Amino acid sequence: MSRTCQVTGRGTRVGGNIARRGLPKKAGGVGLRVTGHTKRKYKVNVQKKRIWVPEMGEFVTVRLSTKALRTIDKNGAYPTLLKAGLIKPVKAKAKG
């Protein structure tokens, strides 16, 4: 299972660190020099959650980033999961 959010699609990204050394000119030195570039990974904070969807009357288990959890708090579980394609629309019950 990859480290990706099922709602936002966010995943691990690649970036880099820059190593610098030397005394800044402001402090009386000759300035900072770049002495190396190191590749690194920026990992997404993904959580496995069981979310109650009142419109369906059941729990849905999803892997979400913390940003997606905030989106669900703001917009509601049903519209957010429906827009992401993780659940199917609930049919209206016929009156009879």
C-alpha positions in Angstrom: 0.0 0.0 0.0 1.5 3.3 -1.1 1.7 6.4 1.1 -1.0 8.4 -0.7 -4.2 10.1 0.4 -7.3 8.6 -1.2 -9.1 12.0 -1.1 -6.5 14.6 -2.1 -4.1 12.2 -4.0 -1.1 13.6 -2.1 1.9 11.3 -2.0 5.6 11.3 -1.2 7.6 14.0 -2.9 11.3 14.3 -3.5 13.3 17.3 -2.5 16.7 18.2 -1.3 18.8 19.6 1.5 21.5 22.1 0.9 24.5 21.9 3.2 26.2 25.3 3.8 29.3 26.1 5.9 31.4 29.2 6.6 31.0 32.4 8.6 28.5 34.9 7.1 29.9 38.2 5.8 27.8 40.0 8.3 29.7 38.2 11.1 33.1 39.0 9.5 33.6 35.9 7.4 34.0 35.3 3.7 30.4 34.2 3.3 28.5 31.0 3.3 29.5 28.3 0.8 27.4 25.4 -0.5 29.2 22.2 0.3 26.7 19.6 -0.8 23.2 18.7 -2.0 21.4 15.7 -0.4 18.2 14.2 -1.8 15.5 13.5 0.7 11.8 12.5 0.7 8.9 14.6 2.1 6.4 12.1 3.3 2.7 12.7 3.7 1.1 12.3 7.1 -1.4 9.5 6.1 -3.8 8.1 8.7 -6.1 5.0 8.3 -9.5 6.1 9.6 -13.0 4.7 9.9 -15.4 7.6 9.1 -19.1 7.5 9.9 -21.2 8.6 6.9 -24.7 9.4 8.3 -26.3 9.5 4.8 -25.3 5.9 4.2 -25.7 4.8 7.8 -22.3 3.0 7.8 -18.6 3.4 8.4 -16.1 3.8 5.5 -12.4 3.0 6.0 -10.0 5.2 4.1 -6.4 6.3 4.1 -6.4 10.1 4.5 -3.8 12.8 4.9 -4.4 15.2 7.8 -5.3 17.9 5.3 -8.1 15.6 4.0 -9.4 15.1 7.6 -9.7 18.8 7.9 -11.6 19.0 4.6 -14.0 16.3 5.9 -14.5 18.3 9.1 -15.3 21.4 7.0 -17.4 20.1 4.2 -18.8 16.8 5.7 -17.9 13.2 5.1 -20.5 12.3 2.4 -19.8 15.2 -0.1 -16.0 14.9 0.3 -15.9 11.1 -0.2 -18.4 11.3 -3.0 -16.4 13.9 -4.8 -13.2 11.7 -4.4 -15.1 8.7 -5.9 -14.7 6.6 -2.8 -18.4 6.0 -2.3 -21.4 5.7 -4.6 -24.4 8.1 -4.3 -27.2 7.1 -2.0 -30.5 6.6 -3.8 -33.5 8.4 -2.2 -36.0 6.1 -0.5 -39.3 5.9 -2.2 -42.3 7.1 -0.1 -45.0 4.5 -0.1 
